[in-house]
């Protein structure tokens, strides 16, 4: 999958002369945390929410509110933006974009066509893709098996699911460190669970690590006001 299929289009941008106050308003009004900076149609930098926060006066300042707002109104993005800025093309594989972001601790990557920005891929976009890959919105039976990394191993598990009357909705492989084995996560619907467990053990000769119906997990809340 390439980033063009997952990126956010119609990107909100700023210019090097956009002020700190204007940038904050742009982010708040559009509920975004990343602001590419464009000059004469070319991507020249980027500002993220933390850049704006780190360039605000300390709460311990002796400046008056009027003086603080005056300073922020005169602070231009060209003074605080990150430049040069890393960007990728529309044909960049999604996993490569995620790798670049992880290795460089980026929260986003602008997507360009030539020197023109045409989109942006963010941490949120990556998380959404991850949820879709794992079938987070699908209901069914979820199972994880441990397989030897050899030709035909995965096909034998797929055959077991089909033989048990199931239809695979999602399948993801997680290689184990050091190689040799991998954990395979499968979400399916329609299979006879007892028969599937039997076929995986006897015919696929795989280790069934866990199995059970998928469910929506609700987080617990801590803190806040007591009722």
C-alpha positions as CSV (number, residue, x, y, z in Angstrom):
1,X,0.0,0.0,0.0
2,X,1.3,3.4,-0.9
3,X,0.9,6.7,1.1
4,X,-1.3,8.2,-1.6
5,X,-4.1,5.9,-0.5
6,X,-3.8,6.8,3.2
7,X,-2.5,10.4,3.3
8,X,-4.6,13.4,4.3
9,X,-5.3,15.6,1.2
10,X,-6.2,19.3,1.0
11,X,-3.5,20.1,3.4
12,X,-3.7,23.3,5.5
13,X,-0.5,25.2,5.0
14,X,1.2,28.4,6.2
15,X,3.9,30.7,4.8
16,X,7.2,31.7,6.4
17,X,5.6,35.1,7.3
18,X,2.7,33.5,9.1
19,X,2.9,34.7,12.7
20,X,2.9,32.4,15.7
21,X,-0.6,33.6,16.7
22,X,-2.0,33.0,13.2
23,X,-0.4,29.5,13.2
24,X,-2.0,28.6,16.6
25,X,-5.4,29.8,15.2
26,X,-5.0,27.7,12.1
27,X,-4.3,24.6,14.1
28,X,-7.1,25.2,16.5
29,X,-9.7,26.1,13.9
30,X,-8.8,23.0,11.7
31,X,-8.0,20.6,14.6
32,X,-4.5,19.8,13.3
33,X,-1.1,19.4,14.9
34,X,1.1,19.8,11.8
35,X,1.5,22.8,9.6
36,X,3.7,22.6,6.4
37,X,5.2,25.9,5.4
38,X,5.0,26.8,1.7
39,X,6.7,29.6,-0.2
40,X,5.8,30.4,-3.8
41,X,4.3,26.9,-4.2
42,X,7.3,25.1,-2.7
43,X,7.5,23.2,0.5
44,X,10.2,25.0,2.6
45,X,9.6,23.9,6.2
46,X,7.2,22.5,8.7
47,X,5.9,23.5,12.2
48,X,4.3,21.1,14.6
49,X,2.3,21.9,17.7
50,X,5.3,21.4,20.0
51,X,7.2,24.1,18.1
52,X,4.6,26.6,18.9
53,X,4.3,25.6,22.5
54,X,8.1,25.6,23.1
55,X,8.3,29.2,21.7
56,X,5.7,30.7,24.0
57,X,6.9,32.7,27.0
58,X,7.2,30.8,30.3
59,X,4.3,31.1,32.8
60,X,6.8,32.6,35.2
61,X,7.5,35.6,32.8
62,X,7.2,39.1,34.2
63,X,5.8,40.3,30.8
64,X,2.2,41.6,30.7
65,X,-0.4,39.8,28.7
66,X,-0.3,42.7,26.2
67,X,3.5,42.3,25.8
68,X,3.2,38.5,25.4
69,X,0.6,38.9,22.6
70,X,2.7,41.6,20.9
71,X,5.8,39.2,20.9
72,X,3.8,36.3,19.5
73,X,2.2,38.5,16.8
74,X,5.7,39.5,15.7
75,X,7.2,36.0,15.8
76,X,7.2,34.5,12.3
77,X,7.3,30.9,11.4
78,X,10.5,31.3,9.4
79,X,12.1,31.8,12.8
80,X,10.8,28.6,14.4
81,X,10.0,26.2,11.5
82,X,12.1,23.0,10.9
83,X,14.0,23.3,7.7
84,X,15.0,21.5,5.5
85,X,12.0,19.2,5.8
86,X,11.9,15.5,5.0
87,X,9.2,14.5,2.6
88,X,8.1,11.5,0.6
89,X,6.5,11.0,-2.8
90,X,3.0,9.6,-3.4
91,X,4.4,6.2,-4.4
92,X,6.2,5.7,-1.1
93,X,5.1,2.4,0.6
94,X,3.2,3.0,3.8
95,X,5.5,0.8,5.8
96,X,8.5,2.8,4.6
97,X,6.8,6.0,5.6
98,X,6.2,4.5,9.1
99,X,9.8,3.3,9.2
100,X,11.2,6.8,8.4
101,X,8.9,8.4,11.0
102,X,9.9,5.9,13.6
103,X,13.7,6.0,13.0
104,X,13.7,9.8,13.0
105,X,11.0,10.4,15.6
106,X,8.8,12.3,13.2
107,X,5.1,12.7,13.9
108,X,4.3,13.3,10.2
109,X,5.8,13.4,6.7
110,X,4.6,15.8,4.0
111,X,3.8,14.1,0.7
112,X,5.1,15.9,-2.5
113,X,4.7,15.8,-6.2
114,X,7.9,17.4,-7.5
115,X,8.2,20.3,-5.1
116,X,4.5,20.8,-4.6
117,X,2.9,19.4,-1.4
118,X,-0.1,17.2,-2.2
119,X,-0.8,15.6,1.1
120,X,0.5,14.7,4.6
121,X,0.9,11.3,6.3
122,X,0.6,11.5,10.1
123,X,0.9,9.2,13.1
124,X,-2.9,9.1,13.2
125,X,-3.0,8.0,9.5
126,X,-0.6,5.2,10.4
127,X,-2.6,4.1,13.4
128,X,-5.8,4.0,11.3
129,X,-4.1,1.8,8.7
130,X,-2.8,-0.5,11.5
131,X,-6.4,-0.8,12.9
132,X,-7.7,-1.7,9.4
133,X,-4.9,-4.2,8.7
134,X,-5.7,-6.0,12.0
135,X,-9.5,-5.8,11.2
136,X,-10.2,-3.7,14.2
137,X,-13.7,-2.8,12.9
138,X,-14.5,-6.4,12.0
139,X,-16.3,-8.9,14.3
140,X,-15.3,-12.6,14.1
141,X,-13.0,-15.1,15.5
142,X,-9.4,-14.0,16.1
143,X,-6.6,-16.4,16.5
144,X,-2.8,-16.3,16.7
145,X,-0.6,-19.2,15.6
146,X,3.1,-19.7,15.7
147,X,4.5,-21.0,12.5
148,X,7.9,-22.2,11.3
149,X,9.2,-19.8,8.6
150,X,9.2,-22.2,5.6
151,X,7.3,-22.5,2.3
152,X,3.8,-23.8,2.6
153,X,3.4,-23.1,6.4
154,X,1.0,-20.2,6.0
155,X,-0.9,-22.0,3.2
156,X,-1.6,-24.9,5.5
157,X,-3.2,-22.6,8.1
158,X,-5.3,-20.9,5.5
159,X,-6.4,-24.3,4.3
160,X,-7.4,-25.3,7.8
161,X,-9.6,-22.1,8.1
162,X,-11.3,-22.9,4.8
163,X,-11.8,-26.5,5.7
164,X,-13.4,-25.5,9.0
165,X,-15.9,-23.4,7.0
166,X,-14.3,-20.0,7.7
167,X,-13.6,-17.0,5.5
168,X,-10.4,-15.0,6.4
169,X,-11.0,-11.3,6.8
170,X,-7.5,-10.2,7.9
171,X,-4.1,-11.9,8.2
172,X,-0.9,-10.3,9.5
173,X,2.5,-11.9,10.0
174,X,4.9,-10.8,12.8
175,X,8.4,-12.4,12.3
176,X,10.1,-13.4,15.6
177,X,13.5,-11.8,16.4
178,X,16.3,-14.0,15.1
179,X,14.1,-15.6,12.4
180,X,13.0,-19.2,12.0
181,X,9.4,-18.6,13.3
182,X,6.7,-16.1,13.0
183,X,3.4,-15.3,14.8
184,X,0.4,-15.1,12.4
185,X,-2.7,-13.2,13.5
186,X,-5.8,-14.1,11.6
187,X,-9.4,-12.8,11.9
188,X,-12.0,-15.0,10.3
189,X,-15.8,-15.5,10.3
190,X,-17.9,-18.7,9.9
191,X,-15.5,-21.4,11.0
192,X,-16.4,-24.2,13.4
193,X,-14.1,-23.3,16.3
194,X,-13.6,-26.9,17.6
195,X,-12.9,-28.2,14.2
196,X,-10.5,-25.3,13.4
197,X,-8.5,-25.9,16.5
198,X,-8.2,-29.6,15.6
199,X,-7.1,-28.9,12.0
200,X,-4.5,-26.3,13.1
201,X,-2.9,-28.8,15.5
202,X,-3.2,-31.9,13.3
203,X,-3.0,-30.8,9.7
204,X,-1.3,-27.4,9.8
205,X,1.0,-28.6,12.6
206,X,1.1,-25.1,14.1
207,X,1.1,-23.9,17.7
208,X,-2.2,-22.2,18.5
209,X,-1.2,-19.3,20.9
210,X,-4.7,-17.8,21.4
211,X,-8.2,-17.9,20.0
212,X,-11.4,-16.2,20.8
213,X,-14.2,-14.0,19.5
214,X,-13.1,-10.4,18.7
215,X,-14.7,-7.7,20.8
216,X,-14.7,-4.0,21.1
217,X,-12.5,-3.1,24.1
218,X,-13.5,-0.1,26.1
219,X,-10.8,1.8,28.0
220,X,-11.1,2.6,31.8
221,X,-11.1,6.1,33.1
222,X,-9.0,7.3,36.0
223,X,-8.9,10.6,37.7
224,X,-11.2,13.5,37.0
225,X,-14.1,14.7,39.1
226,X,-16.0,12.3,41.3
227,X,-19.7,12.1,40.7
